[in-house]
Amino acid sequence: MSNLLPNPTPRNDAWKTQSYIIGAAAGLLFGLISAYMYTRAAYDNGQPQDGSNRVQTGDVIGLGLAALAMVRQIAEMGKGPEPKRGKKR
């Protein structure tokens, strides 16, 4: 009777862990480079006396939309190539 039950095959989820680690490292590196370039540009343009640098709301919204578009493109890469659409036989 036990031979009638489906035998679960062990799944290899190592690629998921590797994807998470690579994604986290890339995000960290991207964030550090972005913060460095932001502070460098603020310093080159004359650092404010009170130490704060106001960012325009429109700039933040634009960055958020650009980040959302980048995440969407990365998610689309995970789907793989679409099958070619041809004539049905």
Legacy VTK file of the C-alpha trace (Angstrom):
# vtk DataFile Version 3.0
C-alpha trace
ASCII
DATASET POLYDATA
POINTS 89 float
0.000 0.000 0.000
2.910 2.328 0.666
3.995 2.038 -2.952
0.734 3.730 -4.047
1.527 6.954 -2.226
3.565 9.542 -4.103
7.163 9.577 -3.019
8.139 13.171 -2.222
11.424 14.019 -3.839
13.823 16.189 -1.882
13.849 19.671 -3.334
17.051 21.523 -3.800
16.387 25.035 -2.471
20.039 26.081 -2.405
19.500 28.335 -5.429
16.912 30.341 -3.455
19.336 30.968 -0.615
22.046 31.923 -3.085
19.648 34.341 -4.823
18.744 35.980 -1.512
22.382 36.386 -0.519
23.381 37.834 -3.894
20.364 40.168 -3.868
21.107 41.374 -0.346
24.772 41.970 -1.165
23.896 43.830 -4.371
21.321 45.950 -2.514
23.792 46.772 0.223
26.471 47.730 -2.284
24.007 49.816 -4.330
22.770 51.576 -1.182
26.271 52.362 0.061
27.373 53.742 -3.301
24.183 55.824 -3.552
24.633 57.249 -0.044
28.268 58.066 -0.763
27.402 59.852 -4.005
24.538 61.752 -2.328
26.703 63.005 0.533
29.524 63.857 -1.862
27.182 65.907 -4.070
25.739 67.676 -1.012
29.230 68.477 0.226
30.394 69.721 -3.183
27.394 72.048 -3.447
28.126 73.598 -0.071
27.121 71.805 3.065
24.196 73.493 4.874
25.034 75.181 8.169
22.537 73.158 10.199
23.696 69.830 8.719
20.387 68.970 7.059
19.789 68.811 3.340
16.151 69.051 2.289
15.049 66.768 -0.531
12.153 67.742 -2.786
9.042 65.556 -2.589
8.923 65.163 -6.379
12.473 63.801 -6.381
11.585 61.187 -3.773
8.464 60.141 -5.702
10.502 59.858 -8.903
13.110 57.706 -7.157
10.388 55.504 -5.695
8.825 54.940 -9.109
12.206 54.179 -10.630
12.945 51.673 -7.846
9.546 50.045 -8.376
10.239 49.728 -12.106
13.623 48.148 -11.381
12.068 45.610 -8.979
9.441 44.775 -11.598
12.106 44.165 -14.238
14.041 41.901 -11.867
10.865 39.929 -11.140
10.227 39.558 -14.880
13.724 38.086 -15.296
12.717 35.248 -12.966
9.894 34.141 -15.235
12.247 33.072 -18.004
11.631 33.273 -21.733
8.082 33.005 -22.988
7.304 30.200 -25.410
7.056 31.224 -29.018
3.541 31.722 -30.246
2.999 29.822 -33.408
0.261 28.120 -35.292
-1.561 25.380 -33.424
-1.552 22.035 -35.120
LINES 1 90
89 0 1 2 3 4 5 6 7 8 9 10 11 12 13 14 15 16 17 18 19 20 21 22 23 24 25 26 27 28 29 30 31 32 33 34 35 36 37 38 39 40 41 42 43 44 45 46 47 48 49 50 51 52 53 54 55 56 57 58 59 60 61 62 63 64 65 66 67 68 69 70 71 72 73 74 75 76 77 78 79 80 81 82 83 84 85 86 87 88
